[in-house]
Each structure stands twice: as C-alpha cells, then as structure tokens.
C-alpha cells in the first residue's frame, strides 16, 4: 500500500501546487492557453461555466461554487480569455476592496501599481509582456486581470487610411492615433510632419477604435481633433451647437479602411481619447 500511495501523494501535491500558481497568476503558460487551461483546472465544475466567442474574443466565464484561494483572499468568479490582439487574460473577482487587492498582488508578484484609465496597472519588471490590472466594479467587487500580451496573426491585421480635414490641419506636426475601445489592445500612432494631412495607421486588430489627432505645437488648450459622425451644420453664431458626435470606427480583419476624415475639433474629449496627447 505504501509503495503506490507515495507516488499518488506526490502527484496530488504537484497538481495542487500547479493550481495555486495559476490562481496567483504565476503559471504563464497556462494563462497563454486561455479558456482550455481554466477548464482543465476546474475539472467537472467547468461544465457549469459559460463559454462565448464574441467578435473574435474566446472567453470562459465561471461563477465559482467554491471560492478559490488567491493572494491570501477568496476569488468568487473567474474568467479566462484570448483577446483579438493575441493577449491572454485571466480575470479574478474578489469581494475585497481594490486597495487590499493591489497590496496583496504587489507583495506576491513584486510589482507596483500606478493609476491608469479605469483603475490601476502594473507591469512586471522581469517580463514586460506580463501586466496586471485592478479595477473596482459597479457592484463593489474588485477585478484583477492578469494579462500576457502577444502578437496577433499578421494576416488578420487591419489598417486605416485617411486625412486631416479640420480647419488649420497640418500647420504644425500632428500625432494621429487609433485608440482601441478594448483596453487589452495596443494603441497605434503616427506622427505627421508640417503640411502632411494624409495618414496611414497599420498593424491594427479587428476591433473598434477612436481615431484622434493632436497638434504637437501651438496648442496650449490641448484641443483634440477626432473622427465622428456628422449630426448637422453649425454656424459660427450658434452657441452650443454640436455638429459631430464622437464615435469609434470599426475595422475588419485583413482590410484597410480608406477615405476616413478627421474633421471635428473638440475642446474636451473622454479620458481614453485624450491619450492621444501623450501618445501612450
């Protein structure tokens, strides 16, 4: 009995350790495998999970019948996904506050969170492909997203070709950016020299993007021009008239969107679109 029990105990210990590494975002290879790895780790419980594939994002969502220990806390929900841009994401939901979650992750993984759009971001000093995001949900729970960035299939990359068409365009060097609605995707930018109005932004995943332009000189008020949907014609005398509605542009895999015009300047834009000012 002893001879066969010892290998069994060792196997069970190794399996438990592997799962612990996964729940604490240390098993990078398992995170890279996305929903399949999560399903294997959950075993029979995965049958109660929901797997979806929406706009190229493969996700397994699970409300855990039994909380899992992670970072000294209890995860009550989990999801694993493969994003359009090649990024793999493991998301854990805790009832703990976001500050407690940040501190626990910092102690375990030796990273440091900084404020970011929608929450906090930390990047591993040992591997820049490993990123951690903490955000507070509307229901008061805290989400930790552990990401391993990757490169998408170049055959599926998209591009945007267009021109600056707002008043005063190209009088100074201008940065033009495609800013993804999905925070897991990278922002792509080009910088145009004086007098050049045409732009081309490549290496985009199939997704929705805000398209914004930012004059790099003589712009003390930080005015941003952006792609939008035309609503009406406004005269100079109409106070409060909104001529264009800021909307994202969808690009399809392997295609180039042509004839895109950035026509409207905005004194104020959402924080995410405002990233064009910094280019990151």
Buried (B, 14 or more C-beta within 10 A) or exposed (E): EEEEEEEEEEEEEEEEEBBBEBBBBBBBEBBBBBBBBBBEBBEEEBEEBEBEEEEBBBBBBBEBEEBBEBBEBBBBBBBBBBBBBBBBBBBBBBEBEBEBBBBBBBEBBEBEBEEBEEBBBBBBEEEEBBBBBBBBEEEEBBBBBBBBBEEBEEEBBBBBBBBBBBEEBBEBBBBBBBBBEBBBBBBBBBBBEEEBBEBEBEBBBBBBBBBBBBBEEEEEEEBBBBBBEEEEEEEEEEEEEEBBEBEBBEBEBEBBBEEBBBBBBBEEBEEBBBBBBEEE
